[in-house]
Amino acid sequence: MSGSISLIGGAIFAVLLAGYFAQRYGLPPPPPKVAGIDLGTTFSSIGIYQAVTGNTDIIPDSLGKKSVPSVVAFL
């Protein structure tokens, strides 16, 4: 009984120690990305701003167009 308790305690300690070192010396969190949506009266588009590089990437649709017609429908 005493051996199994010390084995379980050692395993819990190892997991906690591994978690501590992973947080302390692990990889930094990923940089944030910001999505922007342009809802124009004729055409609309969506872009992603990369905070690290300062670049903005416009996301194309399935046909490769970077702006799509704005459509509003009332049923």
PyMOL CGO cylinders between C-alpha atoms (Angstrom):
from pymol import cmd
from pymol.cgo import CYLINDER

trace = [
    CYLINDER, 0.00, 0.00, 0.00, 2.77, 2.41, 0.93, 0.3, 1, 1, 1, 1, 1, 1,
    CYLINDER, 2.77, 2.41, 0.93, 4.67, 1.66, -2.28, 0.3, 1, 1, 1, 1, 1, 1,
    CYLINDER, 4.67, 1.66, -2.28, 1.69, 2.39, -4.52, 0.3, 1, 1, 1, 1, 1, 1,
    CYLINDER, 1.69, 2.39, -4.52, 0.98, 5.68, -2.72, 0.3, 1, 1, 1, 1, 1, 1,
    CYLINDER, 0.98, 5.68, -2.72, 4.58, 6.82, -3.14, 0.3, 1, 1, 1, 1, 1, 1,
    CYLINDER, 4.58, 6.82, -3.14, 4.46, 5.76, -6.81, 0.3, 1, 1, 1, 1, 1, 1,
    CYLINDER, 4.46, 5.76, -6.81, 1.29, 7.80, -7.41, 0.3, 1, 1, 1, 1, 1, 1,
    CYLINDER, 1.29, 7.80, -7.41, 2.74, 10.75, -5.48, 0.3, 1, 1, 1, 1, 1, 1,
    CYLINDER, 2.74, 10.75, -5.48, 5.92, 10.60, -7.54, 0.3, 1, 1, 1, 1, 1, 1,
    CYLINDER, 5.92, 10.60, -7.54, 3.93, 10.52, -10.78, 0.3, 1, 1, 1, 1, 1, 1,
    CYLINDER, 3.93, 10.52, -10.78, 1.86, 13.55, -9.73, 0.3, 1, 1, 1, 1, 1, 1,
    CYLINDER, 1.86, 13.55, -9.73, 5.03, 15.41, -8.75, 0.3, 1, 1, 1, 1, 1, 1,
    CYLINDER, 5.03, 15.41, -8.75, 6.61, 14.58, -12.13, 0.3, 1, 1, 1, 1, 1, 1,
    CYLINDER, 6.61, 14.58, -12.13, 3.56, 15.88, -14.01, 0.3, 1, 1, 1, 1, 1, 1,
    CYLINDER, 3.56, 15.88, -14.01, 3.51, 19.10, -11.98, 0.3, 1, 1, 1, 1, 1, 1,
    CYLINDER, 3.51, 19.10, -11.98, 7.24, 19.61, -12.48, 0.3, 1, 1, 1, 1, 1, 1,
    CYLINDER, 7.24, 19.61, -12.48, 6.91, 19.01, -16.24, 0.3, 1, 1, 1, 1, 1, 1,
    CYLINDER, 6.91, 19.01, -16.24, 4.06, 21.55, -16.41, 0.3, 1, 1, 1, 1, 1, 1,
    CYLINDER, 4.06, 21.55, -16.41, 6.12, 24.13, -14.54, 0.3, 1, 1, 1, 1, 1, 1,
    CYLINDER, 6.12, 24.13, -14.54, 9.10, 23.76, -16.87, 0.3, 1, 1, 1, 1, 1, 1,
    CYLINDER, 9.10, 23.76, -16.87, 6.85, 23.80, -19.94, 0.3, 1, 1, 1, 1, 1, 1,
    CYLINDER, 6.85, 23.80, -19.94, 5.35, 27.13, -18.85, 0.3, 1, 1, 1, 1, 1, 1,
    CYLINDER, 5.35, 27.13, -18.85, 8.65, 28.63, -17.77, 0.3, 1, 1, 1, 1, 1, 1,
    CYLINDER, 8.65, 28.63, -17.77, 10.90, 27.56, -20.63, 0.3, 1, 1, 1, 1, 1, 1,
    CYLINDER, 10.90, 27.56, -20.63, 8.44, 26.56, -23.36, 0.3, 1, 1, 1, 1, 1, 1,
    CYLINDER, 8.44, 26.56, -23.36, 7.61, 28.32, -26.59, 0.3, 1, 1, 1, 1, 1, 1,
    CYLINDER, 7.61, 28.32, -26.59, 6.15, 31.84, -26.38, 0.3, 1, 1, 1, 1, 1, 1,
    CYLINDER, 6.15, 31.84, -26.38, 2.46, 32.26, -27.22, 0.3, 1, 1, 1, 1, 1, 1,
    CYLINDER, 2.46, 32.26, -27.22, 1.65, 32.96, -30.89, 0.3, 1, 1, 1, 1, 1, 1,
    CYLINDER, 1.65, 32.96, -30.89, 1.34, 36.61, -31.92, 0.3, 1, 1, 1, 1, 1, 1,
    CYLINDER, 1.34, 36.61, -31.92, -2.21, 37.93, -32.31, 0.3, 1, 1, 1, 1, 1, 1,
    CYLINDER, -2.21, 37.93, -32.31, -3.94, 38.18, -35.68, 0.3, 1, 1, 1, 1, 1, 1,
    CYLINDER, -3.94, 38.18, -35.68, -6.70, 40.68, -36.39, 0.3, 1, 1, 1, 1, 1, 1,
    CYLINDER, -6.70, 40.68, -36.39, -9.44, 40.06, -38.96, 0.3, 1, 1, 1, 1, 1, 1,
    CYLINDER, -9.44, 40.06, -38.96, -11.12, 42.99, -40.67, 0.3, 1, 1, 1, 1, 1, 1,
    CYLINDER, -11.12, 42.99, -40.67, -14.30, 42.94, -42.74, 0.3, 1, 1, 1, 1, 1, 1,
    CYLINDER, -14.30, 42.94, -42.74, -15.06, 45.65, -45.30, 0.3, 1, 1, 1, 1, 1, 1,
    CYLINDER, -15.06, 45.65, -45.30, -18.81, 45.70, -45.92, 0.3, 1, 1, 1, 1, 1, 1,
    CYLINDER, -18.81, 45.70, -45.92, -19.00, 48.07, -48.86, 0.3, 1, 1, 1, 1, 1, 1,
    CYLINDER, -19.00, 48.07, -48.86, -22.12, 49.14, -50.72, 0.3, 1, 1, 1, 1, 1, 1,
    CYLINDER, -22.12, 49.14, -50.72, -21.00, 47.39, -53.93, 0.3, 1, 1, 1, 1, 1, 1,
    CYLINDER, -21.00, 47.39, -53.93, -18.17, 45.00, -53.01, 0.3, 1, 1, 1, 1, 1, 1,
    CYLINDER, -18.17, 45.00, -53.01, -16.97, 43.46, -49.72, 0.3, 1, 1, 1, 1, 1, 1,
    CYLINDER, -16.97, 43.46, -49.72, -13.70, 41.86, -48.64, 0.3, 1, 1, 1, 1, 1, 1,
    CYLINDER, -13.70, 41.86, -48.64, -12.03, 40.24, -45.63, 0.3, 1, 1, 1, 1, 1, 1,
    CYLINDER, -12.03, 40.24, -45.63, -8.43, 40.83, -44.54, 0.3, 1, 1, 1, 1, 1, 1,
    CYLINDER, -8.43, 40.83, -44.54, -6.09, 39.44, -41.88, 0.3, 1, 1, 1, 1, 1, 1,
    CYLINDER, -6.09, 39.44, -41.88, -3.54, 41.77, -40.23, 0.3, 1, 1, 1, 1, 1, 1,
    CYLINDER, -3.54, 41.77, -40.23, -0.32, 40.05, -39.12, 0.3, 1, 1, 1, 1, 1, 1,
    CYLINDER, -0.32, 40.05, -39.12, 0.88, 41.89, -35.99, 0.3, 1, 1, 1, 1, 1, 1,
    CYLINDER, 0.88, 41.89, -35.99, 4.49, 40.71, -36.22, 0.3, 1, 1, 1, 1, 1, 1,
    CYLINDER, 4.49, 40.71, -36.22, 5.19, 41.65, -39.86, 0.3, 1, 1, 1, 1, 1, 1,
    CYLINDER, 5.19, 41.65, -39.86, 2.69, 44.49, -40.21, 0.3, 1, 1, 1, 1, 1, 1,
    CYLINDER, 2.69, 44.49, -40.21, 1.32, 42.97, -43.43, 0.3, 1, 1, 1, 1, 1, 1,
    CYLINDER, 1.32, 42.97, -43.43, -2.33, 42.65, -44.35, 0.3, 1, 1, 1, 1, 1, 1,
    CYLINDER, -2.33, 42.65, -44.35, -3.49, 39.64, -46.36, 0.3, 1, 1, 1, 1, 1, 1,
    CYLINDER, -3.49, 39.64, -46.36, -6.79, 39.86, -48.24, 0.3, 1, 1, 1, 1, 1, 1,
    CYLINDER, -6.79, 39.86, -48.24, -8.54, 36.48, -48.28, 0.3, 1, 1, 1, 1, 1, 1,
    CYLINDER, -8.54, 36.48, -48.28, -9.77, 35.46, -51.75, 0.3, 1, 1, 1, 1, 1, 1,
    CYLINDER, -9.77, 35.46, -51.75, -12.97, 33.53, -52.41, 0.3, 1, 1, 1, 1, 1, 1,
    CYLINDER, -12.97, 33.53, -52.41, -13.11, 30.08, -54.04, 0.3, 1, 1, 1, 1, 1, 1,
    CYLINDER, -13.11, 30.08, -54.04, -12.60, 31.66, -57.50, 0.3, 1, 1, 1, 1, 1, 1,
    CYLINDER, -12.60, 31.66, -57.50, -9.59, 33.71, -56.40, 0.3, 1, 1, 1, 1, 1, 1,
    CYLINDER, -9.59, 33.71, -56.40, -11.35, 37.09, -56.31, 0.3, 1, 1, 1, 1, 1, 1,
    CYLINDER, -11.35, 37.09, -56.31, -10.33, 39.36, -53.44, 0.3, 1, 1, 1, 1, 1, 1,
    CYLINDER, -10.33, 39.36, -53.44, -13.59, 41.31, -53.43, 0.3, 1, 1, 1, 1, 1, 1,
    CYLINDER, -13.59, 41.31, -53.43, -17.06, 39.83, -53.68, 0.3, 1, 1, 1, 1, 1, 1,
    CYLINDER, -17.06, 39.83, -53.68, -20.32, 41.56, -54.55, 0.3, 1, 1, 1, 1, 1, 1,
    CYLINDER, -20.32, 41.56, -54.55, -22.33, 42.77, -51.57, 0.3, 1, 1, 1, 1, 1, 1,
    CYLINDER, -22.33, 42.77, -51.57, -25.81, 41.27, -51.68, 0.3, 1, 1, 1, 1, 1, 1,
    CYLINDER, -25.81, 41.27, -51.68, -28.76, 41.92, -49.38, 0.3, 1, 1, 1, 1, 1, 1,
    CYLINDER, -28.76, 41.92, -49.38, -31.95, 39.95, -49.83, 0.3, 1, 1, 1, 1, 1, 1,
    CYLINDER, -31.95, 39.95, -49.83, -35.34, 40.42, -48.18, 0.3, 1, 1, 1, 1, 1, 1,
    CYLINDER, -35.34, 40.42, -48.18, -37.62, 37.43, -48.21, 0.3, 1, 1, 1, 1, 1, 1,
]
cmd.load_cgo(trace, "trace")
